[in-house]
Amino acid sequence: MNTTAPQIVLGTMDFGTRVGPDHAFAILDSFVAGGGVWLDTANCYSFWTDPSGVGGASERLIGAWLRARPGARDRVRIATKVRHNPLVPHSWPESAEGLSARAVRAGVEESLERLGVDHIDMLWAHAEDRTVPLEETVGAFGELVTKGVALRVGAANHAAWRVERARSLAREQGVEPWTALQLRHSLVQPRPLAPVAEGGHRMLTAEDLDLAQSEGLTVWSYSTLLWGSYVRPDKPLPPTYAHPGTTRVLAVLDDVAGELSATRNQVVLAWLMRQGIDPIVGASRVEHIEEALAARRVRLSDEHLARFEQAR
């Protein structure tokens, strides 16, 4: 994997919809004040909760925050995604934009306008689009890097073999390859081979980590704190997580959190970062992001890691 130290990434999916401007601005301010750098959004966030039936609210809110905070653009890096935004309101996945060269160019142009910026620091392909030749998608992403519109490109929710095939095609075309992976991952895992209830999510696998390690790729993980399920009794884990491994891991988690005077969430984030993974953390209140940033000070020993591995 890449050699830079893992960082907490602020997930902004609910900004502009479930999280209003005042709360979102306060969270962004706190994140930057605490040394946070990366903001993760997508052009489709969050069409499923927006009365308009299309995405863009999260990017618009970040753009408004940047305008209200002179100099903030120099302190943050912005990651956004193309692939899922509905072209027809309330019509998904039927009208999802996809990953054709035209869709990628148009999606990014609209993202830049909403964000009010001239470039994106990391552009993700949000999910696979097998209706489009991979060569075409790779070429479109590479073209945006050549133009300076995107500084880096990565693949979210892609099979490892597709990522490596895309990287090979990029080399053939002489364009910038995908150098980052984004997948769902956390300390507790669903039952092996259990289908994920949330459509479009792809779980991080040992194969993905192997690819990242061998090729020097960055890895970001989402749903890292499982929607609050580690700490909130009113948000139990989904049924797919009901297996003996979960019980064992949660027992070790409680022990380690007690030993380190940390919260369950902080130990989970520290566990991810110890493996070289950048965890994305969504926040609806300032204290959420303050807790997450404090996880950078939690030091897990090799013995802690071994206990978790044995439990899993």
Contacts in CASP RR format, 6 or more apart in sequence:
PFRMAT RR
TARGET T0000
AUTHOR 0000-0000-0000
METHOD contacts of the structure
MODEL  1
MNTTAPQIVLGTMDFGTRVGPDHAFAILDSFVAGGGVWLDTANCYSFWTD
PSGVGGASERLIGAWLRARPGARDRVRIATKVRHNPLVPHSWPESAEGLS
ARAVRAGVEESLERLGVDHIDMLWAHAEDRTVPLEETVGAFGELVTKGVA
LRVGAANHAAWRVERARSLAREQGVEPWTALQLRHSLVQPRPLAPVAEGG
HRMLTAEDLDLAQSEGLTVWSYSTLLWGSYVRPDKPLPPTYAHPGTTRVL
AVLDDVAGELSATRNQVVLAWLMRQGIDPIVGASRVEHIEEALAARRVRL
SDEHLARFEQAR
1 209 0 8 1.000
1 212 0 8 1.000
1 213 0 8 1.000
1 216 0 8 1.000
1 217 0 8 1.000
1 218 0 8 1.000
1 219 0 8 1.000
1 276 0 8 1.000
1 277 0 8 1.000
2 179 0 8 1.000
2 216 0 8 1.000
2 217 0 8 1.000
2 218 0 8 1.000
3 216 0 8 1.000
4 218 0 8 1.000
6 272 0 8 1.000
6 273 0 8 1.000
6 276 0 8 1.000
6 277 0 8 1.000
6 278 0 8 1.000
6 279 0 8 1.000
7 36 0 8 1.000
7 37 0 8 1.000
7 38 0 8 1.000
7 273 0 8 1.000
7 278 0 8 1.000
8 36 0 8 1.000
8 269 0 8 1.000
8 273 0 8 1.000
8 278 0 8 1.000
8 279 0 8 1.000
8 281 0 8 1.000
8 292 0 8 1.000
8 293 0 8 1.000
8 295 0 8 1.000
8 296 0 8 1.000
9 38 0 8 1.000
9 39 0 8 1.000
9 40 0 8 1.000
9 79 0 8 1.000
9 220 0 8 1.000
9 278 0 8 1.000
9 279 0 8 1.000
9 280 0 8 1.000
9 281 0 8 1.000
10 27 0 8 1.000
10 28 0 8 1.000
10 31 0 8 1.000
10 36 0 8 1.000
10 38 0 8 1.000
10 39 0 8 1.000
10 40 0 8 1.000
10 280 0 8 1.000
10 281 0 8 1.000
10 282 0 8 1.000
10 283 0 8 1.000
10 289 0 8 1.000
11 39 0 8 1.000
11 40 0 8 1.000
11 41 0 8 1.000
11 222 0 8 1.000
11 280 0 8 1.000
11 281 0 8 1.000
11 282 0 8 1.000
11 283 0 8 1.000
12 24 0 8 1.000
12 39 0 8 1.000
12 40 0 8 1.000
12 41 0 8 1.000
12 45 0 8 1.000
12 58 0 8 1.000
12 61 0 8 1.000
12 62 0 8 1.000
12 282 0 8 1.000
13 41 0 8 1.000
13 42 0 8 1.000
13 45 0 8 1.000
13 46 0 8 1.000
13 58 0 8 1.000
13 282 0 8 1.000
14 45 0 8 1.000
14 46 0 8 1.000
14 49 0 8 1.000
14 58 0 8 1.000
14 282 0 8 1.000
14 284 0 8 1.000
15 24 0 8 1.000
15 41 0 8 1.000
15 45 0 8 1.000
15 57 0 8 1.000
15 58 0 8 1.000
15 61 0 8 1.000
15 62 0 8 1.000
16 24 0 8 1.000
16 46 0 8 1.000
16 57 0 8 1.000
16 58 0 8 1.000
16 60 0 8 1.000
16 61 0 8 1.000
17 45 0 8 1.000
17 46 0 8 1.000
17 49 0 8 1.000
17 50 0 8 1.000
17 57 0 8 1.000
17 58 0 8 1.000
18 46 0 8 1.000
18 49 0 8 1.000
18 284 0 8 1.000
19 27 0 8 1.000
19 284 0 8 1.000
20 61 0 8 1.000
21 61 0 8 1.000
21 64 0 8 1.000
23 284 0 8 1.000
23 285 0 8 1.000
23 286 0 8 1.000
24 61 0 8 1.000
24 65 0 8 1.000
25 65 0 8 1.000
25 68 0 8 1.000
26 286 0 8 1.000
27 283 0 8 1.000
27 284 0 8 1.000
27 285 0 8 1.000
27 286 0 8 1.000
27 288 0 8 1.000
27 289 0 8 1.000
28 39 0 8 1.000
28 62 0 8 1.000
28 65 0 8 1.000
28 69 0 8 1.000
29 69 0 8 1.000
30 286 0 8 1.000
30 289 0 8 1.000
30 290 0 8 1.000
31 39 0 8 1.000
31 283 0 8 1.000
31 289 0 8 1.000
31 293 0 8 1.000
32 72 0 8 1.000
32 75 0 8 1.000
32 76 0 8 1.000
34 290 0 8 1.000
34 293 0 8 1.000
35 293 0 8 1.000
36 76 0 8 1.000
36 293 0 8 1.000
37 75 0 8 1.000
37 76 0 8 1.000
37 77 0 8 1.000
38 76 0 8 1.000
38 77 0 8 1.000
38 78 0 8 1.000
38 79 0 8 1.000
38 121 0 8 1.000
38 122 0 8 1.000
38 278 0 8 1.000
39 62 0 8 1.000
39 76 0 8 1.000
39 77 0 8 1.000
39 78 0 8 1.000
39 79 0 8 1.000
40 79 0 8 1.000
40 80 0 8 1.000
40 220 0 8 1.000
40 222 0 8 1.000
40 280 0 8 1.000
41 58 0 8 1.000
41 59 0 8 1.000
41 62 0 8 1.000
41 78 0 8 1.000
41 79 0 8 1.000
41 80 0 8 1.000
41 81 0 8 1.000
42 58 0 8 1.000
42 80 0 8 1.000
42 81 0 8 1.000
42 82 0 8 1.000
42 84 0 8 1.000
42 85 0 8 1.000
42 124 0 8 1.000
42 126 0 8 1.000
43 55 0 8 1.000
43 56 0 8 1.000
43 59 0 8 1.000
43 80 0 8 1.000
43 81 0 8 1.000
43 82 0 8 1.000
43 84 0 8 1.000
43 85 0 8 1.000
43 107 0 8 1.000
43 110 0 8 1.000
43 111 0 8 1.000
43 114 0 8 1.000
44 54 0 8 1.000
44 55 0 8 1.000
44 56 0 8 1.000
44 81 0 8 1.000
44 83 0 8 1.000
44 84 0 8 1.000
44 85 0 8 1.000
44 86 0 8 1.000
44 96 0 8 1.000
44 126 0 8 1.000
45 55 0 8 1.000
45 56 0 8 1.000
45 57 0 8 1.000
45 58 0 8 1.000
45 59 0 8 1.000
46 55 0 8 1.000
46 57 0 8 1.000
46 58 0 8 1.000
47 53 0 8 1.000
47 54 0 8 1.000
47 55 0 8 1.000
47 56 0 8 1.000
47 84 0 8 1.000
47 85 0 8 1.000
47 86 0 8 1.000
47 92 0 8 1.000
48 92 0 8 1.000
50 56 0 8 1.000
50 57 0 8 1.000
52 89 0 8 1.000
53 86 0 8 1.000
53 89 0 8 1.000
53 90 0 8 1.000
54 85 0 8 1.000
54 86 0 8 1.000
54 89 0 8 1.000
55 85 0 8 1.000
55 86 0 8 1.000
56 85 0 8 1.000
56 114 0 8 1.000
59 80 0 8 1.000
59 111 0 8 1.000
59 114 0 8 1.000
59 115 0 8 1.000
60 114 0 8 1.000
62 78 0 8 1.000
62 115 0 8 1.000
63 114 0 8 1.000
63 115 0 8 1.000
63 116 0 8 1.000
63 117 0 8 1.000
65 72 0 8 1.000
66 72 0 8 1.000
66 73 0 8 1.000
66 115 0 8 1.000
66 116 0 8 1.000
66 117 0 8 1.000
67 116 0 8 1.000
73 117 0 8 1.000
77 121 0 8 1.000
77 122 0 8 1.000
78 115 0 8 1.000
78 117 0 8 1.000
78 120 0 8 1.000
78 121 0 8 1.000
78 122 0 8 1.000
79 120 0 8 1.000
79 121 0 8 1.000
79 122 0 8 1.000
79 123 0 8 1.000
79 124 0 8 1.000
80 111 0 8 1.000
80 115 0 8 1.000
80 120 0 8 1.000
80 122 0 8 1.000
80 123 0 8 1.000
80 124 0 8 1.000
81 123 0 8 1.000
81 124 0 8 1.000
81 125 0 8 1.000
81 126 0 8 1.000
81 156 0 8 1.000
82 97 0 8 1.000
82 98 0 8 1.000
82 99 0 8 1.000
82 103 0 8 1.000
82 104 0 8 1.000
82 107 0 8 1.000
82 108 0 8 1.000
82 111 0 8 1.000
82 123 0 8 1.000
82 124 0 8 1.000
82 125 0 8 1.000
82 126 0 8 1.000
83 96 0 8 1.000
83 97 0 8 1.000
83 98 0 8 1.000
83 99 0 8 1.000
83 103 0 8 1.000
83 125 0 8 1.000
83 126 0 8 1.000
83 127 0 8 1.000
83 129 0 8 1.000
84 92 0 8 1.000
84 93 0 8 1.000
84 96 0 8 1.000
84 97 0 8 1.000
84 98 0 8 1.000
84 126 0 8 1.000
84 127 0 8 1.000
85 96 0 8 1.000
85 97 0 8 1.000
85 107 0 8 1.000
86 92 0 8 1.000
86 95 0 8 1.000
86 96 0 8 1.000
86 97 0 8 1.000
87 95 0 8 1.000
87 96 0 8 1.000
87 97 0 8 1.000
88 94 0 8 1.000
88 95 0 8 1.000
97 103 0 8 1.000
97 106 0 8 1.000
97 107 0 8 1.000
98 129 0 8 1.000
98 131 0 8 1.000
98 132 0 8 1.000
99 125 0 8 1.000
99 128 0 8 1.000
99 129 0 8 1.000
99 132 0 8 1.000
99 136 0 8 1.000
99 137 0 8 1.000
99 140 0 8 1.000
100 129 0 8 1.000
100 132 0 8 1.000
100 136 0 8 1.000
100 137 0 8 1.000
100 140 0 8 1.000
101 136 0 8 1.000
101 137 0 8 1.000
101 139 0 8 1.000
101 140 0 8 1.000
101 143 0 8 1.000
104 137 0 8 1.000
104 140 0 8 1.000
104 141 0 8 1.000
104 144 0 8 1.000
105 140 0 8 1.000
105 143 0 8 1.000
105 144 0 8 1.000
108 120 0 8 1.000
108 123 0 8 1.000
108 144 0 8 1.000
108 149 0 8 1.000
108 150 0 8 1.000
111 120 0 8 1.000
112 118 0 8 1.000
112 119 0 8 1.000
112 120 0 8 1.000
112 149 0 8 1.000
118 149 0 8 1.000
119 148 0 8 1.000
119 149 0 8 1.000
119 150 0 8 1.000
119 151 0 8 1.000
120 149 0 8 1.000
120 150 0 8 1.000
120 151 0 8 1.000
121 150 0 8 1.000
121 151 0 8 1.000
121 152 0 8 1.000
122 150 0 8 1.000
122 151 0 8 1.000
122 152 0 8 1.000
122 153 0 8 1.000
122 154 0 8 1.000
122 180 0 8 1.000
123 141 0 8 1.000
123 144 0 8 1.000
123 150 0 8 1.000
123 152 0 8 1.000
123 153 0 8 1.000
123 154 0 8 1.000
124 153 0 8 1.000
124 154 0 8 1.000
124 155 0 8 1.000
124 156 0 8 1.000
124 180 0 8 1.000
124 182 0 8 1.000
125 137 0 8 1.000
125 141 0 8 1.000
125 153 0 8 1.000
125 154 0 8 1.000
125 155 0 8 1.000
125 156 0 8 1.000
125 158 0 8 1.000
125 178 0 8 1.000
126 156 0 8 1.000
126 157 0 8 1.000
127 156 0 8 1.000
127 157 0 8 1.000
127 158 0 8 1.000
127 200 0 8 1.000
127 202 0 8 1.000
128 157 0 8 1.000
128 158 0 8 1.000
128 159 0 8 1.000
128 162 0 8 1.000
129 137 0 8 1.000
134 162 0 8 1.000
134 165 0 8 1.000
134 166 0 8 1.000
134 169 0 8 1.000
135 169 0 8 1.000
135 173 0 8 1.000
137 166 0 8 1.000
138 166 0 8 1.000
138 169 0 8 1.000
138 170 0 8 1.000
138 173 0 8 1.000
138 175 0 8 1.000
138 177 0 8 1.000
138 178 0 8 1.000
139 169 0 8 1.000
139 170 0 8 1.000
139 173 0 8 1.000
139 175 0 8 1.000
141 150 0 8 1.000
141 153 0 8 1.000
141 154 0 8 1.000
141 175 0 8 1.000
141 176 0 8 1.000
141 178 0 8 1.000
142 150 0 8 1.000
142 153 0 8 1.000
142 170 0 8 1.000
142 173 0 8 1.000
142 175 0 8 1.000
142 176 0 8 1.000
143 175 0 8 1.000
144 150 0 8 1.000
144 153 0 8 1.000
145 151 0 8 1.000
145 152 0 8 1.000
145 153 0 8 1.000
145 175 0 8 1.000
145 176 0 8 1.000
146 175 0 8 1.000
146 176 0 8 1.000
152 176 0 8 1.000
152 179 0 8 1.000
152 180 0 8 1.000
153 176 0 8 1.000
153 177 0 8 1.000
153 178 0 8 1.000
153 179 0 8 1.000
153 180 0 8 1.000
154 178 0 8 1.000
154 179 0 8 1.000
154 180 0 8 1.000
154 181 0 8 1.000
154 182 0 8 1.000
155 162 0 8 1.000
155 163 0 8 1.000
155 166 0 8 1.000
155 178 0 8 1.000
155 180 0 8 1.000
155 181 0 8 1.000
155 182 0 8 1.000
156 181 0 8 1.000
156 182 0 8 1.000
156 183 0 8 1.000
157 182 0 8 1.000
157 183 0 8 1.000
157 184 0 8 1.000
157 200 0 8 1.000
157 201 0 8 1.000
157 202 0 8 1.000
158 166 0 8 1.000
158 181 0 8 1.000
158 202 0 8 1.000
159 202 0 8 1.000
160 205 0 8 1.000
160 207 0 8 1.000
160 208 0 8 1.000
160 210 0 8 1.000
160 211 0 8 1.000
163 178 0 8 1.000
163 181 0 8 1.000
163 211 0 8 1.000
163 217 0 8 1.000
164 211 0 8 1.000
164 215 0 8 1.000
166 177 0 8 1.000
166 178 0 8 1.000
167 177 0 8 1.000
167 178 0 8 1.000
167 215 0 8 1.000
170 176 0 8 1.000
170 177 0 8 1.000
170 178 0 8 1.000
171 177 0 8 1.000
178 217 0 8 1.000
179 216 0 8 1.000
179 217 0 8 1.000
179 218 0 8 1.000
180 217 0 8 1.000
180 218 0 8 1.000
180 219 0 8 1.000
180 220 0 8 1.000
181 204 0 8 1.000
181 208 0 8 1.000
181 211 0 8 1.000
181 212 0 8 1.000
181 217 0 8 1.000
181 218 0 8 1.000
181 219 0 8 1.000
181 220 0 8 1.000
182 219 0 8 1.000
182 220 0 8 1.000
182 221 0 8 1.000
182 222 0 8 1.000
182 280 0 8 1.000
183 202 0 8 1.000
183 203 0 8 1.000
183 204 0 8 1.000
183 205 0 8 1.000
183 208 0 8 1.000
183 219 0 8 1.000
183 220 0 8 1.000
183 221 0 8 1.000
183 222 0 8 1.000
184 196 0 8 1.000
184 201 0 8 1.000
184 202 0 8 1.000
184 203 0 8 1.000
184 204 0 8 1.000
184 221 0 8 1.000
184 222 0 8 1.000
184 223 0 8 1.000
185 203 0 8 1.000
185 204 0 8 1.000
185 221 0 8 1.000
185 222 0 8 1.000
185 223 0 8 1.000
185 224 0 8 1.000
185 272 0 8 1.000
185 277 0 8 1.000
186 221 0 8 1.000
186 223 0 8 1.000
186 224 0 8 1.000
186 225 0 8 1.000
186 226 0 8 1.000
186 268 0 8 1.000
186 272 0 8 1.000
187 249 0 8 1.000
187 253 0 8 1.000
187 267 0 8 1.000
187 268 0 8 1.000
187 271 0 8 1.000
187 272 0 8 1.000
187 308 0 8 1.000
187 312 0 8 1.000
188 226 0 8 1.000
188 237 0 8 1.000
188 241 0 8 1.000
188 245 0 8 1.000
188 246 0 8 1.000
188 249 0 8 1.000
188 250 0 8 1.000
188 312 0 8 1.000
189 203 0 8 1.000
189 241 0 8 1.000
189 246 0 8 1.000
189 312 0 8 1.000
190 196 0 8 1.000
190 203 0 8 1.000
190 238 0 8 1.000
190 240 0 8 1.000
190 241 0 8 1.000
191 240 0 8 1.000
191 241 0 8 1.000
191 242 0 8 1.000
191 243 0 8 1.000
194 240 0 8 1.000
195 240 0 8 1.000
196 202 0 8 1.000
196 203 0 8 1.000
196 240 0 8 1.000
197 238 0 8 1.000
197 240 0 8 1.000
201 223 0 8 1.000
204 219 0 8 1.000
204 221 0 8 1.000
208 219 0 8 1.000
209 219 0 8 1.000
209 275 0 8 1.000
211 217 0 8 1.000
212 218 0 8 1.000
212 219 0 8 1.000
218 278 0 8 1.000
219 276 0 8 1.000
219 277 0 8 1.000
219 278 0 8 1.000
220 277 0 8 1.000
220 278 0 8 1.000
220 279 0 8 1.000
220 280 0 8 1.000
221 272 0 8 1.000
221 277 0 8 1.000
221 278 0 8 1.000
221 279 0 8 1.000
221 280 0 8 1.000
222 280 0 8 1.000
224 268 0 8 1.000
224 269 0 8 1.000
224 272 0 8 1.000
224 279 0 8 1.000
224 280 0 8 1.000
224 281 0 8 1.000
225 265 0 8 1.000
225 268 0 8 1.000
225 269 0 8 1.000
225 281 0 8 1.000
225 282 0 8 1.000
226 237 0 8 1.000
226 241 0 8 1.000
227 235 0 8 1.000
228 235 0 8 1.000
228 265 0 8 1.000
229 235 0 8 1.000
229 236 0 8 1.000
229 237 0 8 1.000
229 241 0 8 1.000
230 253 0 8 1.000
230 264 0 8 1.000
230 265 0 8 1.000
230 268 0 8 1.000
231 263 0 8 1.000
231 264 0 8 1.000
231 265 0 8 1.000
237 246 0 8 1.000
245 311 0 8 1.000
245 312 0 8 1.000
248 311 0 8 1.000
248 312 0 8 1.000
249 308 0 8 1.000
249 311 0 8 1.000
249 312 0 8 1.000
251 311 0 8 1.000
252 307 0 8 1.000
252 308 0 8 1.000
252 311 0 8 1.000
253 264 0 8 1.000
253 267 0 8 1.000
253 268 0 8 1.000
253 308 0 8 1.000
254 264 0 8 1.000
255 307 0 8 1.000
256 262 0 8 1.000
256 267 0 8 1.000
256 300 0 8 1.000
256 304 0 8 1.000
256 307 0 8 1.000
256 308 0 8 1.000
257 263 0 8 1.000
257 264 0 8 1.000
257 266 0 8 1.000
257 267 0 8 1.000
260 267 0 8 1.000
260 298 0 8 1.000
260 299 0 8 1.000
260 300 0 8 1.000
262 270 0 8 1.000
262 295 0 8 1.000
262 298 0 8 1.000
263 291 0 8 1.000
265 291 0 8 1.000
265 292 0 8 1.000
265 295 0 8 1.000
266 291 0 8 1.000
266 292 0 8 1.000
266 294 0 8 1.000
266 295 0 8 1.000
266 298 0 8 1.000
267 295 0 8 1.000
267 298 0 8 1.000
267 300 0 8 1.000
268 279 0 8 1.000
269 279 0 8 1.000
269 281 0 8 1.000
269 292 0 8 1.000
269 295 0 8 1.000
269 298 0 8 1.000
270 295 0 8 1.000
270 296 0 8 1.000
270 298 0 8 1.000
270 299 0 8 1.000
270 300 0 8 1.000
271 300 0 8 1.000
271 305 0 8 1.000
271 308 0 8 1.000
272 278 0 8 1.000
272 279 0 8 1.000
273 279 0 8 1.000
273 295 0 8 1.000
273 296 0 8 1.000
274 300 0 8 1.000
274 305 0 8 1.000
281 288 0 8 1.000
281 289 0 8 1.000
281 292 0 8 1.000
282 288 0 8 1.000
282 289 0 8 1.000
283 289 0 8 1.000
283 292 0 8 1.000
END
